[in-house]
Amino acid sequence: METSSPTTAIIFFAFSASRETSRKKLVNESKANTALLEALRAQSLQKAMATQFPVFEFNEHNQRGANFGERLQSAFDSVFSQNFERVICIGADCPELTSEDLTTAANALSETDIVIGPDLRKGMFLLAMNRFGYEELSFEALAWQSPQLIESIHTHCQQLSIFFLNPKFDLNKAFDLCAQSNSTVLKKLLKVIRPTLNTATYHFNFLCSILINSQLPQRAPPMQ
């Protein structure tokens, strides 16, 4: 934890649940889907706040740019312009994210230029960089929202040092939720949607029967 004049900040880069629910269907009941997306947002934001680093939220109201890469770069530009030396960016898609992941990334940036938290589909749940990494990184050259993202970072950032966190799963489509339905973390999160389901009873063993297999493009970091 930093004291006065913090040098590390966190970007929380995610649309609101009400905006996201129209295009991301994790469960097929509308109220439950919105509740789950809101629970994911609240959990991720809570983890960020627990670090006591300043947190800057970028949602549909203040993201700027014509595409994902431009909007993400604009968010980093905004925070680095406030004299922070290390900036960590997360979204709302990774239920396994912990506050320790964020502090580990912050500490690693003292000795490395970029920190990547890879997900299980070649995307990212976290992207962090120090000022040197930020100034050297070419956002427009990277393959955002594709399985080639991390490979493109290796290709275009050969002059930068990169530290990798342990991989984690994220939730971008219904299949991800089904595949991880036995996760302890996810089971606790899914309790939030029980009151919103129209079914008389709900049990995790029947989770896959209420999912829809929506196919969404790869996103990395897992932020909207």
C-alpha positions as CSV (number, residue, x, y, z in Angstrom):
1,M,0.0,0.0,0.0
2,E,1.2,3.5,-0.9
3,T,0.9,6.4,1.5
4,S,0.8,10.1,0.4
5,S,1.2,11.0,-3.3
6,P,0.5,7.6,-4.7
7,T,2.5,6.6,-7.8
8,T,0.2,3.7,-8.7
9,A,-3.4,3.9,-10.0
10,I,-6.0,1.5,-11.3
11,I,-8.2,1.9,-14.4
12,F,-11.6,0.1,-14.1
13,F,-12.5,-0.2,-17.7
14,A,-16.0,-1.6,-18.1
15,F,-19.5,-0.7,-19.3
16,S,-22.4,-0.6,-16.9
17,A,-24.4,-3.8,-16.5
18,S,-27.4,-2.1,-18.0
19,R,-25.4,-1.3,-21.2
20,E,-23.6,-4.6,-21.3
21,T,-26.6,-6.9,-20.8
22,S,-27.9,-6.2,-24.3
23,R,-24.9,-7.7,-26.0
24,K,-23.4,-10.2,-23.5
25,K,-25.7,-13.0,-22.5
26,L,-24.2,-15.2,-19.8
27,V,-27.6,-16.6,-18.8
28,N,-30.9,-16.6,-20.8
29,E,-33.1,-14.8,-18.3
30,S,-32.7,-11.1,-18.7
31,K,-33.0,-10.1,-15.0
32,A,-30.6,-12.8,-14.0
33,N,-28.1,-11.8,-16.7
34,T,-28.1,-8.2,-15.6
35,A,-27.8,-9.2,-12.0
36,L,-24.8,-11.4,-12.8
37,L,-23.1,-8.7,-14.8
38,E,-23.7,-6.2,-12.0
39,A,-22.3,-8.6,-9.5
40,L,-19.2,-9.1,-11.6
41,R,-18.7,-5.3,-11.8
42,A,-19.2,-4.8,-8.1
43,Q,-16.8,-7.6,-7.2
44,S,-14.0,-6.4,-9.5
45,L,-14.4,-2.8,-8.3
46,Q,-14.3,-4.0,-4.7
47,K,-11.0,-5.8,-5.3
48,A,-9.6,-2.7,-6.9
49,M,-10.7,-0.4,-4.0
50,A,-9.3,-2.8,-1.4
51,T,-5.7,-2.0,-2.7
52,Q,-6.2,1.6,-1.6
53,F,-4.7,2.7,-4.9
54,P,-6.7,5.5,-6.6
55,V,-9.3,3.9,-8.9
56,F,-10.5,5.6,-12.1
57,E,-13.6,4.2,-13.8
58,F,-14.1,4.4,-17.5
59,N,-17.5,3.3,-18.7
60,E,-19.7,4.1,-21.7
61,H,-20.1,7.7,-20.6
62,N,-16.4,8.6,-20.6
63,Q,-14.5,6.2,-22.9
64,R,-13.2,8.0,-25.9
65,G,-12.2,6.5,-29.3
66,A,-13.5,4.9,-32.4
67,N,-12.4,1.3,-31.4
68,F,-11.3,-0.7,-28.4
69,G,-7.6,0.1,-28.8
70,E,-8.3,3.8,-29.0
71,R,-10.6,3.8,-26.1
72,L,-8.1,1.9,-23.9
73,Q,-5.2,4.2,-24.9
74,S,-7.3,7.2,-24.1
75,A,-7.9,5.8,-20.6
76,F,-4.2,5.2,-20.0
77,D,-3.5,8.7,-21.4
78,S,-5.9,10.3,-19.0
79,V,-4.5,8.5,-15.9
80,F,-0.8,8.9,-16.8
81,S,-1.4,12.6,-17.4
82,Q,-2.1,12.9,-13.7
83,N,1.5,12.1,-12.8
84,F,1.1,8.4,-11.9
85,E,4.1,6.3,-12.7
86,R,2.4,2.9,-12.7
87,V,-1.1,2.2,-14.1
88,I,-3.0,-1.1,-13.8
89,C,-6.1,-1.8,-16.0
90,I,-8.8,-4.3,-15.3
91,G,-12.3,-5.0,-16.5
92,A,-15.3,-6.8,-14.9
93,D,-15.0,-10.2,-16.5
94,C,-12.7,-12.1,-14.2
95,P,-14.3,-13.5,-11.1
96,E,-11.0,-15.0,-9.9
97,L,-9.3,-11.6,-9.8
98,T,-7.9,-10.8,-6.3
99,S,-6.5,-7.7,-4.7
100,E,-3.2,-9.6,-4.4
101,D,-3.1,-9.8,-8.2
102,L,-3.2,-6.0,-8.3
103,T,-0.5,-5.4,-5.7
104,T,1.7,-8.1,-7.3
105,A,1.3,-6.2,-10.7
106,A,2.1,-2.9,-9.0
107,N,5.2,-4.3,-7.3
108,A,6.4,-6.0,-10.5
109,L,6.3,-2.6,-12.4
110,S,9.2,-1.5,-10.3
111,E,11.4,-3.8,-12.2
112,T,9.5,-4.6,-15.4
113,D,7.8,-2.4,-18.0
114,I,4.6,-4.3,-18.7
115,V,2.5,-6.8,-16.6
116,I,0.0,-9.1,-18.3
117,G,-2.6,-11.2,-16.6
118,P,-3.4,-13.8,-19.3
119,D,-6.8,-15.5,-19.5
120,L,-7.3,-19.1,-20.6
121,R,-8.2,-18.1,-24.2
122,K,-5.1,-16.0,-25.1
123,G,-6.7,-12.8,-23.9
124,M,-6.0,-10.8,-20.8
125,F,-7.8,-10.0,-17.6
126,L,-5.2,-7.4,-16.6
127,L,-2.8,-5.1,-18.4
128,A,-0.4,-2.9,-16.4
129,M,2.5,-0.7,-17.4
130,N,5.0,1.8,-15.9
131,R,5.6,5.1,-17.6
132,F,8.4,3.9,-19.8
133,G,6.3,1.0,-21.0
134,Y,3.4,3.3,-21.7
135,E,5.5,5.7,-23.6
136,E,7.0,2.9,-25.7
137,L,3.9,0.8,-26.3
138,S,2.2,1.3,-29.7
139,F,-1.5,0.7,-28.9
140,E,-2.5,0.9,-32.6
141,A,-0.1,-1.9,-33.6
142,L,-1.6,-4.5,-31.2
143,A,-4.3,-7.1,-32.2
144,W,-6.9,-6.0,-29.7
145,Q,-9.9,-8.3,-29.2
146,S,-8.3,-11.3,-30.9
147,P,-6.4,-14.5,-29.9
148,Q,-3.3,-12.9,-31.4
149,L,-3.1,-10.1,-28.8
150,I,-0.3,-11.4,-26.5
151,E,1.7,-12.6,-29.6
152,S,1.4,-9.1,-31.0
153,I,2.7,-7.6,-27.8
154,H,5.7,-9.9,-28.0
155,T,6.2,-8.8,-31.6
156,H,5.9,-5.1,-31.1
157,C,7.3,-4.7,-27.6
158,Q,10.6,-6.5,-27.9
159,Q,12.4,-3.6,-26.3
160,L,10.2,-3.9,-23.2
161,S,10.4,-6.3,-20.3
162,I,7.1,-8.3,-19.6
163,F,6.0,-10.0,-16.4
164,F,3.2,-12.6,-16.5
165,L,0.7,-13.3,-13.7
166,N,-0.8,-16.7,-13.4
167,P,-3.6,-17.4,-16.0
168,K,-7.2,-17.1,-14.9
169,F,-10.6,-17.7,-16.5
170,D,-12.8,-14.8,-17.5
171,L,-16.4,-14.7,-18.6
172,N,-17.2,-13.4,-22.0
173,K,-19.9,-15.8,-23.2
174,A,-22.3,-18.5,-21.9
175,F,-19.9,-21.3,-22.6
176,D,-17.3,-19.8,-20.2
177,L,-19.9,-19.8,-17.4
178,C,-20.9,-23.3,-18.1
179,A,-17.3,-24.6,-18.2
180,Q,-16.4,-23.0,-14.9
181,S,-19.7,-23.8,-13.0
182,N,-17.9,-25.9,-10.4
183,S,-15.6,-23.0,-9.4
184,T,-16.0,-22.1,-5.8
185,V,-15.6,-18.4,-6.6
186,L,-18.2,-18.5,-9.3
187,K,-20.6,-20.5,-7.2
188,K,-20.6,-17.8,-4.6
189,L,-21.1,-15.1,-7.3
190,L,-24.0,-17.0,-8.9
191,K,-25.9,-17.0,-5.7
192,V,-26.7,-13.4,-6.5
193,I,-28.9,-14.4,-9.5
194,R,-31.0,-17.0,-7.7
195,P,-33.8,-14.6,-6.6
196,T,-34.1,-13.3,-10.2
197,L,-34.7,-16.7,-11.8
198,N,-38.3,-17.6,-12.9
199,T,-37.7,-21.3,-12.2
200,A,-39.2,-22.7,-9.0
201,T,-35.9,-24.1,-7.9
202,Y,-32.3,-23.5,-9.0
203,H,-29.3,-25.8,-8.5
204,F,-25.8,-25.5,-9.9
205,N,-26.0,-29.0,-11.3
206,F,-28.6,-27.6,-13.8
207,L,-26.6,-24.5,-14.7
208,C,-25.9,-25.5,-18.2
209,S,-29.6,-26.0,-19.0
210,I,-30.3,-22.3,-18.5
211,L,-27.3,-21.0,-20.5
212,I,-27.3,-19.9,-24.1
213,N,-24.3,-20.5,-26.2
214,S,-23.7,-17.0,-27.4
215,Q,-20.5,-16.5,-29.3
216,L,-18.7,-13.2,-28.6
217,P,-15.4,-12.1,-30.0
218,Q,-12.2,-12.5,-28.0
219,R,-11.5,-9.5,-25.8
220,A,-8.3,-8.6,-24.1
221,P,-8.1,-7.2,-21.5
222,P,-11.5,-8.5,-20.6
223,M,-12.9,-5.0,-20.6
224,Q,-15.6,-3.5,-22.7
